[in-house]
Amino acid sequence: MTPPPSKEVFIQGITRDGRTFRPSDWAERLAGVLSQFRPGGPQPGSHLGYSPWCVPTTVNGIKCVIVHRDLRDYDVMAWDFAMNFARDNELQVAEACLVPEPPKR
């Protein structure tokens, strides 16, 4: 049985040859450009926060942007923009899902 495809794609700030991608705020910039693509469409003031479909984060000390597949269903050109950004900059891309950390005891 084949597992279903993940709902999230991680664009990692590491190039295929292992270098850290620059500038250091690339993840926030990419997510900022895609902030208008959100459930219900752009709303007044929505440019002030990231879209839930494109979120910058850090995983194990590596800057990443988590892109949800719902973005592709909403606007394929926005999805292509994010994926082409990763490809053009030779960034590593992984299909995964974010697993929450266990509660601290």
N, CA, C and O atoms as CSV, one atom per row, in Angstrom:
chain,resi,resn,atom,element,x,y,z
A,1,MET,N,N,0.843,-1.177,0.000
A,1,MET,CA,C,0.000,0.000,0.000
A,1,MET,C,C,0.889,1.240,0.000
A,1,MET,O,O,1.813,1.344,0.807
A,2,THR,N,N,0.620,2.153,-0.875
A,2,THR,CA,C,1.388,3.386,-0.984
A,2,THR,C,C,0.804,4.434,-0.047
A,2,THR,O,O,-0.404,4.672,-0.057
A,3,PRO,N,N,1.651,5.061,0.761
A,3,PRO,CA,C,1.127,6.099,1.659
A,3,PRO,C,C,0.660,7.307,0.847
A,3,PRO,O,O,1.213,7.585,-0.217
A,4,PRO,N,N,-0.347,8.025,1.336
A,4,PRO,CA,C,-0.809,9.215,0.612
A,4,PRO,C,C,0.284,10.276,0.603
A,4,PRO,O,O,1.096,10.342,1.526
A,5,PRO,N,N,0.308,11.109,-0.441
A,5,PRO,CA,C,1.320,12.162,-0.470
A,5,PRO,C,C,1.121,13.128,0.695
A,5,PRO,O,O,0.000,13.362,1.145
A,6,SER,N,N,2.224,13.676,1.168
A,6,SER,CA,C,2.119,14.612,2.279
A,6,SER,C,C,1.436,15.892,1.813
A,6,SER,O,O,1.408,16.202,0.622
A,7,LYS,N,N,0.896,16.614,2.757
A,7,LYS,CA,C,0.206,17.858,2.446
A,7,LYS,C,C,1.149,19.055,2.457
A,7,LYS,O,O,0.759,20.159,2.080
A,8,GLU,N,N,2.395,18.837,2.890
A,8,GLU,CA,C,3.329,19.946,3.019
A,8,GLU,C,C,4.635,19.651,2.295
A,8,GLU,O,O,5.113,18.518,2.258
A,9,VAL,N,N,5.188,20.704,1.725
A,9,VAL,CA,C,6.489,20.637,1.085
A,9,VAL,C,C,7.396,21.604,1.833
A,9,VAL,O,O,7.036,22.762,2.048
A,10,PHE,N,N,8.567,21.129,2.228
A,10,PHE,CA,C,9.536,21.961,2.929
A,10,PHE,C,C,10.594,22.414,1.933
A,10,PHE,O,O,11.305,21.596,1.350
A,11,ILE,N,N,10.689,23.724,1.746
A,11,ILE,CA,C,11.791,24.291,0.973
A,11,ILE,C,C,12.848,24.656,1.994
A,11,ILE,O,O,12.632,25.518,2.846
A,12,GLN,N,N,13.993,23.995,1.905
A,12,GLN,CA,C,15.038,24.163,2.905
A,12,GLN,C,C,16.098,25.142,2.417
A,12,GLN,O,O,16.417,25.186,1.229
A,13,GLY,N,N,16.631,25.913,3.330
A,13,GLY,CA,C,17.643,26.917,3.013
A,13,GLY,C,C,19.037,26.337,2.857
A,13,GLY,O,O,20.025,26.950,3.261
A,14,ILE,N,N,19.111,25.154,2.269
A,14,ILE,CA,C,20.373,24.485,1.985
A,14,ILE,C,C,20.366,24.139,0.499
A,14,ILE,O,O,19.416,23.535,0.002
A,15,THR,N,N,21.427,24.524,-0.206
A,15,THR,CA,C,21.493,24.208,-1.629
A,15,THR,C,C,21.836,22.736,-1.823
A,15,THR,O,O,22.240,22.055,-0.881
A,16,ARG,N,N,21.674,22.259,-3.034
A,16,ARG,CA,C,21.964,20.845,-3.325
A,16,ARG,C,C,23.405,20.473,-3.003
A,16,ARG,O,O,23.693,19.319,-2.687
A,17,ASP,N,N,24.312,21.446,-3.083
A,17,ASP,CA,C,25.717,21.131,-2.765
A,17,ASP,C,C,26.054,21.406,-1.300
A,17,ASP,O,O,27.225,21.385,-0.921
A,18,GLY,N,N,25.021,21.669,-0.460
A,18,GLY,CA,C,25.217,21.761,0.986
A,18,GLY,C,C,25.523,23.134,1.544
A,18,GLY,O,O,25.785,23.264,2.740
A,19,ARG,N,N,25.497,24.166,0.709
A,19,ARG,CA,C,25.762,25.523,1.208
A,19,ARG,C,C,24.492,26.133,1.798
A,19,ARG,O,O,23.383,25.823,1.363
A,20,THR,N,N,24.667,27.004,2.795
A,20,THR,CA,C,23.545,27.754,3.366
A,20,THR,C,C,23.129,28.823,2.375
A,20,THR,O,O,23.966,29.569,1.867
A,21,PHE,N,N,21.831,28.897,2.099
A,21,PHE,CA,C,21.315,29.862,1.131
A,21,PHE,C,C,21.296,31.257,1.740
A,21,PHE,O,O,20.952,31.415,2.912
A,22,ARG,N,N,21.651,32.245,0.979
A,22,ARG,CA,C,21.644,33.648,1.385
A,22,ARG,C,C,20.757,34.436,0.445
A,22,ARG,O,O,20.632,34.047,-0.716
A,23,PRO,N,N,20.140,35.511,0.872
A,23,PRO,CA,C,20.315,36.212,2.136
A,23,PRO,C,C,19.649,35.468,3.284
A,23,PRO,O,O,18.827,34.577,3.067
A,24,SER,N,N,20.005,35.833,4.482
A,24,SER,CA,C,19.532,35.107,5.656
A,24,SER,C,C,18.022,35.240,5.878
A,24,SER,O,O,17.437,34.418,6.583
A,25,ASP,N,N,17.384,36.248,5.296
A,25,ASP,CA,C,15.940,36.426,5.475
A,25,ASP,C,C,15.134,35.943,4.258
A,25,ASP,O,O,14.001,36.378,4.054
A,26,TRP,N,N,15.710,35.056,3.463
A,26,TRP,CA,C,15.045,34.583,2.249
A,26,TRP,C,C,13.680,33.958,2.554
A,26,TRP,O,O,12.731,34.153,1.795
A,27,ALA,N,N,13.572,33.214,3.651
A,27,ALA,CA,C,12.321,32.517,3.970
A,27,ALA,C,C,11.202,33.520,4.259
A,27,ALA,O,O,10.073,33.353,3.797
A,28,GLU,N,N,11.521,34.542,5.012
A,28,GLU,CA,C,10.526,35.567,5.333
A,28,GLU,C,C,10.123,36.336,4.076
A,28,GLU,O,O,8.956,36.693,3.914
A,29,ARG,N,N,11.073,36.589,3.198
A,29,ARG,CA,C,10.759,37.292,1.942
A,29,ARG,C,C,9.834,36.468,1.061
A,29,ARG,O,O,8.844,36.981,0.540
A,30,LEU,N,N,10.157,35.186,0.895
A,30,LEU,CA,C,9.315,34.319,0.061
A,30,LEU,C,C,7.910,34.214,0.651
A,30,LEU,O,O,6.925,34.349,-0.075
A,31,ALA,N,N,7.811,33.978,1.939
A,31,ALA,CA,C,6.497,33.878,2.580
A,31,ALA,C,C,5.750,35.209,2.503
A,31,ALA,O,O,4.526,35.225,2.376
A,32,GLY,N,N,6.473,36.319,2.579
A,32,GLY,CA,C,5.844,37.634,2.468
A,32,GLY,C,C,5.231,37.860,1.100
A,32,GLY,O,O,4.134,38.409,0.991
A,33,VAL,N,N,5.930,37.440,0.056
A,33,VAL,CA,C,5.406,37.584,-1.306
A,33,VAL,C,C,4.118,36.781,-1.472
A,33,VAL,O,O,3.202,37.201,-2.180
A,34,LEU,N,N,4.055,35.626,-0.818
A,34,LEU,CA,C,2.896,34.752,-0.961
A,34,LEU,C,C,1.844,34.964,0.128
A,34,LEU,O,O,0.914,34.166,0.242
A,35,SER,N,N,1.974,36.023,0.929
A,35,SER,CA,C,1.050,36.251,2.047
A,35,SER,C,C,-0.384,36.515,1.604
A,35,SER,O,O,-1.315,36.262,2.369
A,36,GLN,N,N,-0.580,37.011,0.403
A,36,GLN,CA,C,-1.943,37.315,-0.053
A,36,GLN,C,C,-2.738,36.067,-0.428
A,36,GLN,O,O,-3.962,36.129,-0.541
A,37,PHE,N,N,-2.068,34.948,-0.619
A,37,PHE,CA,C,-2.745,33.711,-0.990
A,37,PHE,C,C,-3.109,32.951,0.279
A,37,PHE,O,O,-2.259,32.340,0.927
A,38,ARG,N,N,-4.395,33.005,0.615
A,38,ARG,CA,C,-4.859,32.446,1.876
A,38,ARG,C,C,-6.310,32.013,1.737
A,38,ARG,O,O,-7.010,32.458,0.827
A,39,PRO,N,N,-6.767,31.141,2.643
A,39,PRO,CA,C,-8.176,30.741,2.604
A,39,PRO,C,C,-9.076,31.971,2.677
A,39,PRO,O,O,-8.882,32.850,3.517
A,40,GLY,N,N,-10.050,32.019,1.796
A,40,GLY,CA,C,-10.956,33.166,1.762
A,40,GLY,C,C,-10.429,34.334,0.959
A,40,GLY,O,O,-11.114,35.348,0.824
A,41,GLY,N,N,-9.222,34.215,0.420
A,41,GLY,CA,C,-8.631,35.278,-0.388
A,41,GLY,C,C,-8.077,36.396,0.463
A,41,GLY,O,O,-8.205,36.385,1.687
A,42,PRO,N,N,-7.453,37.376,-0.204
A,42,PRO,CA,C,-6.869,38.479,0.561
A,42,PRO,C,C,-7.957,39.305,1.242
A,42,PRO,O,O,-9.020,39.547,0.669
A,43,GLN,N,N,-7.681,39.726,2.452
A,43,GLN,CA,C,-8.581,40.558,3.242
A,43,GLN,C,C,-7.841,41.832,3.625
A,43,GLN,O,O,-6.611,41.852,3.586
A,44,PRO,N,N,-8.542,42.885,3.990
A,44,PRO,CA,C,-7.839,44.081,4.454
A,44,PRO,C,C,-6.907,43.734,5.620
A,44,PRO,O,O,-7.329,43.133,6.608
A,45,GLY,N,N,-5.663,44.115,5.492
A,45,GLY,CA,C,-4.680,43.868,6.531
A,45,GLY,C,C,-4.016,42.503,6.461
A,45,GLY,O,O,-3.115,42.223,7.250
A,46,SER,N,N,-4.442,41.636,5.525
A,46,SER,CA,C,-3.867,40.292,5.475
A,46,SER,C,C,-2.408,40.296,5.042
A,46,SER,O,O,-1.694,39.315,5.248
A,47,HIS,N,N,-1.964,41.396,4.444
A,47,HIS,CA,C,-0.556,41.492,4.045
A,47,HIS,C,C,0.368,41.633,5.261
A,47,HIS,O,O,1.590,41.569,5.130
A,48,LEU,N,N,-0.221,41.822,6.433
A,48,LEU,CA,C,0.577,42.002,7.646
A,48,LEU,C,C,0.960,40.680,8.306
A,48,LEU,O,O,1.718,40.669,9.275
A,49,GLY,N,N,0.445,39.578,7.791
A,49,GLY,CA,C,0.773,38.268,8.356
A,49,GLY,C,C,0.986,37.264,7.245
A,49,GLY,O,O,0.572,37.488,6.108
A,50,TYR,N,N,1.626,36.164,7.568
A,50,TYR,CA,C,1.890,35.132,6.570
A,50,TYR,C,C,0.638,34.318,6.296
A,50,TYR,O,O,-0.229,34.173,7.158
A,51,SER,N,N,0.558,33.798,5.101
A,51,SER,CA,C,-0.511,32.885,4.744
A,51,SER,C,C,-0.305,31.562,5.483
A,51,SER,O,O,0.836,31.137,5.664
A,52,PRO,N,N,-1.380,30.907,5.911
A,52,PRO,CA,C,-1.202,29.591,6.533
A,52,PRO,C,C,-0.702,28.546,5.535
A,52,PRO,O,O,-0.309,27.448,5.930
A,53,TRP,N,N,-0.715,28.880,4.254
A,53,TRP,CA,C,-0.242,27.959,3.219
A,53,TRP,C,C,1.230,28.144,2.883
A,53,TRP,O,O,1.783,27.364,2.108
A,54,CYS,N,N,1.870,29.149,3.443
A,54,CYS,CA,C,3.283,29.420,3.145
A,54,CYS,C,C,3.907,30.094,4.364
A,54,CYS,O,O,3.796,31.307,4.543
A,55,VAL,N,N,4.564,29.287,5.198
A,55,VAL,CA,C,5.016,29.760,6.505
A,55,VAL,C,C,6.531,29.586,6.642
A,55,VAL,O,O,7.051,28.491,6.428
A,56,PRO,N,N,7.239,30.662,6.997
A,56,PRO,CA,C,8.670,30.510,7.264
A,56,PRO,C,C,8.874,29.916,8.654
A,56,PRO,O,O,8.109,30.195,9.578
A,57,THR,N,N,9.899,29.105,8.789
A,57,THR,CA,C,10.209,28.488,10.080
A,57,THR,C,C,11.665,28.068,10.075
A,57,THR,O,O,12.369,28.220,9.077
A,58,THR,N,N,12.100,27.542,11.194
A,58,THR,CA,C,13.439,26.976,11.305
A,58,THR,C,C,13.289,25.553,11.824
A,58,THR,O,O,12.611,25.319,12.825
A,59,VAL,N,N,13.921,24.606,11.144
A,59,VAL,CA,C,13.878,23.202,11.534
A,59,VAL,C,C,15.316,22.726,11.696
A,59,VAL,O,O,16.103,22.753,10.750
A,60,ASN,N,N,15.645,22.292,12.900
A,60,ASN,CA,C,17.008,21.832,13.197
A,60,ASN,C,C,18.067,22.865,12.795
A,60,ASN,O,O,19.128,22.512,12.280
A,61,GLY,N,N,17.768,24.125,13.035
A,61,GLY,CA,C,18.715,25.198,12.742
A,61,GLY,C,C,18.781,25.611,11.287
A,61,GLY,O,O,19.624,26.432,10.925
A,62,ILE,N,N,17.919,25.069,10.441
A,62,ILE,CA,C,17.911,25.390,9.009
A,62,ILE,C,C,16.647,26.174,8.684
A,62,ILE,O,O,15.539,25.734,8.992
A,63,LYS,N,N,16.819,27.339,8.058
A,63,LYS,CA,C,15.658,28.122,7.626
A,63,LYS,C,C,14.903,27.330,6.577
A,63,LYS,O,O,15.501,26.717,5.693
A,64,CYS,N,N,13.578,27.349,6.684
A,64,CYS,CA,C,12.707,26.628,5.759
A,64,CYS,C,C,11.455,27.451,5.500
A,64,CYS,O,O,11.109,28.360,6.255
A,65,VAL,N,N,10.796,27.105,4.419
A,65,VAL,CA,C,9.445,27.595,4.174
A,65,VAL,C,C,8.586,26.357,3.977
A,65,VAL,O,O,8.888,25.499,3.147
A,66,ILE,N,N,7.515,26.278,4.749
A,66,ILE,CA,C,6.580,25.165,4.620
A,66,ILE,C,C,5.459,25.635,3.701
A,66,ILE,O,O,4.751,26.596,4.002
A,67,VAL,N,N,5.311,24.942,2.575
A,67,VAL,CA,C,4.282,25.292,1.595
A,67,VAL,C,C,3.249,24.171,1.596
A,67,VAL,O,O,3.575,23.014,1.328
A,68,HIS,N,N,2.017,24.518,1.896
A,68,HIS,CA,C,0.924,23.542,1.967
A,68,HIS,C,C,0.354,23.323,0.566
A,68,HIS,O,O,0.237,24.264,-0.220
A,69,ARG,N,N,0.006,22.089,0.267
A,69,ARG,CA,C,-0.521,21.762,-1.065
A,69,ARG,C,C,-1.852,22.450,-1.369
A,69,ARG,O,O,-2.234,22.541,-2.535
A,70,ASP,N,N,-2.559,22.932,-0.365
A,70,ASP,CA,C,-3.788,23.684,-0.623
A,70,ASP,C,C,-3.505,24.947,-1.423
A,70,ASP,O,O,-4.388,25.444,-2.122
A,71,LEU,N,N,-2.284,25.476,-1.330
A,71,LEU,CA,C,-1.920,26.643,-2.139
A,71,LEU,C,C,-2.028,26.299,-3.618
A,71,LEU,O,O,-2.514,27.109,-4.407
A,72,ARG,N,N,-1.582,25.108,-4.000
A,72,ARG,CA,C,-1.655,24.677,-5.401
A,72,ARG,C,C,-3.099,24.607,-5.868
A,72,ARG,O,O,-3.408,24.997,-6.994
A,73,ASP,N,N,-3.991,24.108,-5.005
A,73,ASP,CA,C,-5.401,24.024,-5.372
A,73,ASP,C,C,-6.035,25.405,-5.494
A,73,ASP,O,O,-6.926,25.616,-6.317
A,74,TYR,N,N,-5.575,26.337,-4.678
A,74,TYR,CA,C,-6.121,27.695,-4.673
A,74,TYR,C,C,-5.605,28.505,-5.852
A,74,TYR,O,O,-6.385,29.168,-6.535
A,75,ASP,N,N,-4.288,28.459,-6.101
A,75,ASP,CA,C,-3.689,29.248,-7.175
A,75,ASP,C,C,-2.418,28.554,-7.656
A,75,ASP,O,O,-1.368,28.641,-7.019
A,76,VAL,N,N,-2.531,27.872,-8.779
A,76,VAL,CA,C,-1.397,27.088,-9.277
A,76,VAL,C,C,-0.202,27.971,-9.627
A,76,VAL,O,O,0.939,27.520,-9.531
A,77,MET,N,N,-0.437,29.205,-10.025
A,77,MET,CA,C,0.682,30.097,-10.355
A,77,MET,C,C,1.471,30.467,-9.100
A,77,MET,O,O,2.695,30.588,-9.161
A,78,ALA,N,N,0.803,30.647,-7.979
A,78,ALA,CA,C,1.502,30.927,-6.716
A,78,ALA,C,C,2.324,29.712,-6.302
A,78,ALA,O,O,3.466,29.849,-5.864
A,79,TRP,N,N,1.740,28.520,-6.442
A,79,TRP,CA,C,2.460,27.280,-6.147
A,79,TRP,C,C,3.707,27.173,-7.035
A,79,TRP,O,O,4.804,26.889,-6.554
A,80,ASP,N,N,3.518,27.404,-8.332
A,80,ASP,CA,C,4.643,27.323,-9.266
A,80,ASP,C,C,5.724,28.337,-8.918
A,80,ASP,O,O,6.913,28.047,-9.052
A,81,PHE,N,N,5.323,29.520,-8.473
A,81,PHE,CA,C,6.298,30.541,-8.082
A,81,PHE,C,C,7.191,30.011,-6.960
A,81,PHE,O,O,8.413,30.141,-7.025
A,82,ALA,N,N,6.587,29.418,-5.937
A,82,ALA,CA,C,7.357,28.891,-4.803
A,82,ALA,C,C,8.263,27.741,-5.244
A,82,ALA,O,O,9.436,27.696,-4.872
A,83,MET,N,N,7.721,26.813,-6.035
A,83,MET,CA,C,8.513,25.664,-6.466
A,83,MET,C,C,9.626,26.076,-7.430
A,83,MET,O,O,10.725,25.523,-7.386
A,84,ASN,N,N,9.343,27.043,-8.297
A,84,ASN,CA,C,10.377,27.536,-9.217
A,84,ASN,C,C,11.462,28.298,-8.470
A,84,ASN,O,O,12.632,28.246,-8.850
A,85,PHE,N,N,11.081,29.005,-7.410
A,85,PHE,CA,C,12.078,29.683,-6.572
A,85,PHE,C,C,13.061,28.657,-6.020
A,85,PHE,O,O,14.275,28.857,-6.064
A,86,ALA,N,N,12.528,27.569,-5.508
A,86,ALA,CA,C,13.383,26.507,-4.955
A,86,ALA,C,C,14.264,25.905,-6.045
A,86,ALA,O,O,15.466,25.727,-5.844
A,87,ARG,N,N,13.685,25.597,-7.180
A,87,ARG,CA,C,14.449,24.993,-8.276
A,87,ARG,C,C,15.521,25.937,-8.799
A,87,ARG,O,O,16.671,25.534,-8.973
A,88,ASP,N,N,15.154,27.193,-9.053
A,88,ASP,CA,C,16.092,28.164,-9.620
A,88,ASP,C,C,17.280,28.428,-8.699
A,88,ASP,O,O,18.383,28.717,-9.164
A,89,ASN,N,N,17.046,28.326,-7.382
A,89,ASN,CA,C,18.108,28.580,-6.411
A,89,ASN,C,C,18.751,27.295,-5.896
A,89,ASN,O,O,19.545,27.320,-4.956
A,90,GLU,N,N,18.396,26.160,-6.530
A,90,GLU,CA,C,18.952,24.852,-6.202
A,90,GLU,C,C,18.795,24.504,-4.723
A,90,GLU,O,O,19.699,23.947,-4.101
A,91,LEU,N,N,17.617,24.848,-4.171
A,91,LEU,CA,C,17.338,24.548,-2.774
A,91,LEU,C,C,16.786,23.136,-2.631
A,91,LEU,O,O,16.109,22.627,-3.525
A,92,GLN,N,N,17.079,22.523,-1.517
A,92,GLN,CA,C,16.563,21.187,-1.250
A,92,GLN,C,C,15.079,21.285,-0.882
A,92,GLN,O,O,14.664,22.165,-0.128
A,93,VAL,N,N,14.305,20.366,-1.431
A,93,VAL,CA,C,12.867,20.326,-1.193
A,93,VAL,C,C,12.519,18.928,-0.697
A,93,VAL,O,O,12.977,17.930,-1.252
A,94,ALA,N,N,11.704,18.868,0.356
A,94,ALA,CA,C,11.299,17.583,0.915
A,94,ALA,C,C,9.810,17.584,1.182
A,94,ALA,O,O,9.261,18.559,1.695
A,95,GLU,N,N,9.157,16.486,0.832
A,95,GLU,CA,C,7.750,16.313,1.195
A,95,GLU,C,C,7.721,15.737,2.604
A,95,GLU,O,O,8.387,14.742,2.894
A,96,ALA,N,N,6.961,16.357,3.456
A,96,ALA,CA,C,6.900,15.913,4.843
A,96,ALA,C,C,5.688,16.531,5.509
A,96,ALA,O,O,4.907,17.251,4.887
A,97,CYS,N,N,5.555,16.235,6.776
A,97,CYS,CA,C,4.558,16.914,7.593
A,97,CYS,C,C,5.249,17.313,8.882
A,97,CYS,O,O,6.112,16.594,9.385
A,98,LEU,N,N,4.872,18.440,9.400
A,98,LEU,CA,C,5.473,18.950,10.624
A,98,LEU,C,C,4.860,18.208,11.806
A,98,LEU,O,O,3.646,18.229,12.006
A,99,VAL,N,N,5.705,17.561,12.574
A,99,VAL,CA,C,5.243,16.811,13.740
A,99,VAL,C,C,5.507,17.680,14.961
A,99,VAL,O,O,6.642,18.101,15.185
A,100,PRO,N,N,4.472,17.956,15.756
A,100,PRO,CA,C,4.688,18.807,16.935
A,100,PRO,C,C,5.621,18.132,17.943
A,100,PRO,O,O,5.657,16.907,18.062
A,101,GLU,N,N,6.362,18.956,18.651
A,101,GLU,CA,C,7.255,18.429,19.687
A,101,GLU,C,C,6.412,17.909,20.855
A,101,GLU,O,O,5.356,18.467,21.155
A,102,PRO,N,N,6.876,16.842,21.512
A,102,PRO,CA,C,6.130,16.345,22.667
A,102,PRO,C,C,6.150,17.361,23.803
A,102,PRO,O,O,7.095,18.140,23.919
A,103,PRO,N,N,5.121,17.360,24.639
A,103,PRO,CA,C,5.110,18.318,25.753
A,103,PRO,C,C,6.283,18.071,26.687
A,103,PRO,O,O,6.680,16.931,26.925
A,104,LYS,N,N,6.824,19.150,27.204
A,104,LYS,CA,C,7.967,19.048,28.136
A,104,LYS,C,C,7.435,18.678,29.510
A,104,LYS,O,O,6.383,19.151,29.939
A,105,ARG,N,N,8.185,17.822,30.189
A,105,ARG,CA,C,7.777,17.378,31.528
A,105,ARG,C,C,8.593,18.025,32.576
A,105,ARG,O,O,8.389,17.770,33.763
